[in-house]
Amino acid sequence: MLTLTLLLLLSCSVLVWKRRLRSAAFLATLPLAMAASASAPVTQWLLDRAQGTPSVTDHGALHPRTVIVVLGAGIDHDARGSRPGLAGYSRLMRAAQRYHECDRTREVCTVLASGGVTAKGDVAEADVYARELIALGVPTERIVRERASRNTWQNARNSSGIIGRNSPRVVLVTSGLHLTRSLIYFRHFGVVAEGLPSDRLRATRGWLPSTFNLLLIEVMLHERIGVLRYHLYNRMGWNDAPIEPVSVAPAATTHASPH
């Protein structure tokens, strides 16, 4: 996004130099719009709509089987080996917290770590995430690994096959901006999940545009395009056949606006 903005500004400069002022003025509206969207008030307004307002989960009722699905967010490498990507830690922490809430309420929970090998020679995200979940106190026998997924669509498809059709509750843990698209994909494969965001991003303060806010805009655009592509592929018949979801009403759902 930043590169595109700079290229547009450079193009405007060339047009001004060639005295094509009308074309330059028209083209300048794009980087100006990007800059305006990267100011804190506009970015925060967009974030609030994209991330929605999470509801408080009611754990009063016991469920015979609850699956906590935590989606992978990449793997980083250092001298000590493979570790979760930056966004992965908040997802793991939130999934572990939700599992320990199960312990306190005597709810029977399983954590499903979903994520395969995303780069040549890497280990599967599910294996790295399972290791971290164990370190956070989740018992090994309560962790299921889904190692084949390479993107969110495959996360939903492969995880739904593991979850099956008999789970009264599915809790989907992922980043706030990623949650709406993930819930849509899981529903496509017959899983009506309860959304549990692992984070809630905020714009940097101030009225001037910032590169961090521009990065957030880019992530929001990526998620919006993913939702629009999903609906387009459905209309064109390019997606996998949808599975009718089981009629299960989650105790609470994250109301993330699709707009």
N, C-alpha and C positions, 0 to 999 in steps of 0.2 A: 504493500500500500504506500509506504514512504517512497519507494523507488518510482512508482507510478506517478505520485504527486510531483516529484522532482522532474520527471520526464515531461509532464504536462507543462510545468512552469518553464522549462527549457524551450519547449515548442512555442509557447506564448512569446518568449523573448525573441525567437527567430522570426516569428510572424510580425512582431513590432518592428524589428530591424528591417524587414522587407516592406514595411509600411502597409501591411495588410491588417489594419487596425480592427476592422469589423470581425474578421476571423479570429484575431487574437482575443478580442473581448468575449466572443462566444466560447472559445476554448478555455478561457480563464475562469469561467463559471464552475468548471469541474474541480480544479484544485482549491478554489475558494470554498466550494461546498464541502470538500474533504477537510479543509482546515477548520471550518465552522463546526463540523461534526466532532472534531477532536478537541473542542473546548469542553471544560469540565461539566457545565450544566447540560449541554446536549448529549455528551457521552453518557452521563449518569442517567439521564432520562431514557436513553436507549437501553442501557444496562438493566434498569428497573423493569422495563417491558420484556426484555429477553430472558431474564432470570426468574421472573415471577415472584410470588410470595409463598414461601414454604409454609405448610400447615404443621401444627404440632401433632405428632403421632400418638394415638391412644393405644397404650399397651394393656388396657384393662382386661380385654378378652384374650384368653389363651387360644392358641392355634396349634393343631397337631403337627403342622409342618410349615415352616417359614424358610424361604430361601433368600439370602442376602446376596445379590449379584453386584460385584464390584468390577467395573470396566477398566481395562488397562489404559495407561496414558503414556506409553513408551518406556524405554529403558536407556539409562545412561551408563557409561563405563568409566572406571578410574582404576588406579593401581590395585585396589582391593577387589575388583571384579565388577559384576553387573549390579545395578541398583535401580529402583523405580525412577522415572522422570519426575520433574518438579511437580507437576499436577498430580502425579500418582500418590504422593505422600498424604495429601489431604483426603483422597479417596480411601486409602488404606486405614487412616486414622478414624474416619467416619464409619467405615464398615466394621472395624474392631469395636468401636463404641456401641454400635447397634447390636453387635453380637453379645457384648457384656450386659446390655440392657435385657437381652433374652434370658441370660443367666439369672438376673435379679427377679424377673417376673416368671421364671420357670417355663419360659416359652422355648420350644425345641427349634433351634435354628441351625442352618447350614450356610456356610459362606462359599459362594461360587466365584472363583477368580477366573475372569474371562480375558484371554489375550494370547495370541500365538507368537511365532517368530516373525518379527517385522523387518528384519534386515539379515542379510546373509551372514551365517556364522553365529548369530545371536542365540541365546537361550530364549525359551518362550516367556512372555510376560507373566503368564499364569504361575510359572515356577518361581520367578523372582518375587512376585506378589505374595505367593503362599509362604515363602520364607519370612517375609516381613510380617505377615499376619500372625505367624507362629510366635515371632518375637514380641508381638503386641498382646500375646496371651490367648490367641484362638487355638484350641486343640487341633492337632494334625488331623484327627479322625473326623473333624467337623468341617474340613476344607475339601472342596471339589475343584478340580482344575480343568478348564476348557482351553486346550492348547492350540487350536486350529485357526482361530480368528485372526484376520489381518486388518480389519476395519470395523466400524460400528455396525454395519449391516450384518456382517458375519458374526459379530458378538451376539446380536439378537437371534439370528437363525440358529447358531450352534447352541447357545445357552437355552433356547426354548426347547430344543430336543432333549437336553439333560433335565430340565425342570419338569417336563411332562405336563399332564393336564389335571393333576390331582392336588396341586398346592393351593391351600386357601389364601396364602399371602406370599407375594413376591415383592421384595424391597430392592429397588434399583439405585445403586450409589454411583454417582459420577459428578463431574464438575457442573456448576450451576448453568453455565452457558451451553453445555453439551446435553443437558437433561431433556429438554423438549424433544429434540430429534431422536434421542435414544428411546424415550417412551413411545414415540410414534412407531419406530422400527420394531420394538418388542411387541407392541399391540398388533402389528401386521402379522406376526408369527404366533398370535393367539395368547400372548402373555399380557394381562392387564396388571401393570406393576404400580407400586407405590413409589413415587419419586423422592429420593433423599439426597439433596445437593450437598456436596462435600465442601463447597466454598461459595462465597458471594463476593464477586469482584466490585471494586469501586474505582471511579475515575480519579485521576490526580486532581488536587485542588487548584483553583485559579481560573481565570477567564481566558488566558492565552492557550492556544492549541499545544498539545504535547505529543511526543512520539509514542509514549506509553498509551495514551488515549487512542491514537491512531492504530496501534496494534490491537487494542480491544475492539475497535470498529471492524478491523479485518477479520478477527475471530467471529464476531457476530455475523458478518456477511457470509463467512464460510458456513456457519450453521444455518442461516436463512436459505442459502443456495441449496444446501443439502435437503432441507424440507421441501423446497420447490421442485427439486429434481425428483424426489420421492413421488410427489403427486403427478409429475409429468410422466415418469416411468410407469406408474399405475395406469394412467390414462392410455398410454401406448401399449400396455401389456408386456412391458419389459421386466417387471419385477417378478420374483417368485410368487406363486399363487398365495393369496392371503389365507390365513387360518382363522376361523371364527373363534373369538375369545370365549373362554368359559365365563359365565355370569358370576363374577365374584366382586363384591364391593370392597375395595381396600378401606382400612380404618381411616386413613387420611391420605390425601394426594397432594403433591406439589402442583399448584395451579400456575404453571408456566405459560404465559401468553404465547401463542404461535405467531403473533403478528410482530 
